């Protein structure tokens, strides 16, 4: 099991992206576009539903249980340009 920093704050961005501030003060952007066409994530194509993302433990989750593995959330995010 990987130990990765927890998300402390999220911001829903345009084009299915999520800005994340992690507990180690890193600011990154996670791109959900490669996920939303998979069956498990189909509801996220609805932008209003996508915007309902919440921090849940070590990751981000939506109302119906869709979530991202914490290690994917951290390692697949790119540094946010200020």
Backbone torsions as a table, in degrees:
resi	resn	phi	psi	omega
1	UNK	NA	134.4	178.6
2	UNK	-84.9	145.2	172.5
3	UNK	-108.0	115.9	-178.6
4	UNK	-124.5	157.5	177.8
5	UNK	-61.9	145.0	178.4
6	UNK	-80.1	144.7	171.8
7	UNK	-70.9	136.2	179.8
8	UNK	-109.1	-26.2	-179.1
9	UNK	-151.9	140.2	175.7
10	UNK	-127.7	155.3	176.8
11	UNK	-139.0	124.6	178.5
12	UNK	-78.1	123.3	-178.7
13	UNK	-105.8	176.0	177.3
14	UNK	-69.1	161.6	170.9
15	UNK	61.1	40.0	176.4
16	UNK	59.3	38.6	175.9
17	UNK	-114.2	153.2	-178.8
18	UNK	-129.1	122.9	173.3
19	UNK	-82.9	134.7	-175.8
20	UNK	-132.3	132.6	169.4
21	UNK	-107.5	121.2	-178.3
22	UNK	-92.6	164.8	-177.0
23	UNK	-62.9	-19.7	177.6
24	UNK	-88.3	11.8	178.5
25	UNK	77.9	-1.3	176.4
26	UNK	-69.0	141.7	174.9
27	UNK	-115.4	123.5	-176.3
28	UNK	-134.5	169.1	176.2
29	UNK	-125.2	128.0	177.3
30	UNK	-106.1	128.7	-178.5
31	UNK	-99.5	115.5	-178.4
32	UNK	-87.7	-4.0	-174.0
33	UNK	-56.1	-36.6	-178.1
34	UNK	-74.5	-10.1	-179.6
35	UNK	-98.5	-32.3	-167.1
36	UNK	-67.1	-13.2	176.4
37	UNK	-91.5	-4.2	175.7
38	UNK	-80.0	146.1	-174.5
39	UNK	-52.7	-44.1	-177.5
40	UNK	-59.3	-30.4	-174.7
41	UNK	-105.4	11.2	-174.5
42	UNK	-53.4	-39.3	-177.6
43	UNK	-64.0	-22.2	-178.4
44	UNK	-70.0	-13.8	176.4
45	UNK	-64.2	-25.9	175.0
46	UNK	-74.9	111.1	-173.6
47	UNK	-57.8	-39.3	-179.5
48	UNK	-64.2	-39.2	176.4
49	UNK	-68.4	-42.2	179.5
50	UNK	-56.5	-38.4	-178.1
51	UNK	-68.0	-10.0	-178.4
52	UNK	-88.0	14.1	178.3
53	UNK	-59.9	142.4	178.7
54	UNK	-135.2	153.0	172.2
55	UNK	-71.8	133.7	179.8
56	UNK	-138.8	104.0	-178.5
57	UNK	62.7	-119.5	-178.1
58	UNK	-95.0	9.9	-174.2
59	UNK	-145.7	-163.7	176.7
60	UNK	-118.8	141.0	-177.5
61	UNK	-141.1	154.8	175.5
62	UNK	-110.3	170.4	-173.6
63	UNK	-53.1	-38.7	-175.9
64	UNK	-92.7	14.3	174.6
65	UNK	95.2	-2.6	176.6
66	UNK	-62.9	134.0	178.4
67	UNK	-150.8	175.5	179.6
68	UNK	-120.4	136.6	176.5
69	UNK	-57.2	133.9	-176.7
70	UNK	-53.2	-39.4	-179.3
71	UNK	-68.4	-34.7	175.3
72	UNK	-67.5	-42.8	-179.3
73	UNK	-57.5	-41.4	-177.6
74	UNK	-81.7	-53.7	-172.7
75	UNK	-75.3	-25.2	179.4
76	UNK	-92.0	1.4	175.3
77	UNK	-86.6	153.9	177.4
78	UNK	-112.7	151.9	-179.6
79	UNK	-55.5	135.8	-179.8
80	UNK	-81.8	130.0	176.9
81	UNK	-79.7	129.6	-178.7
82	UNK	-83.9	NA	NA
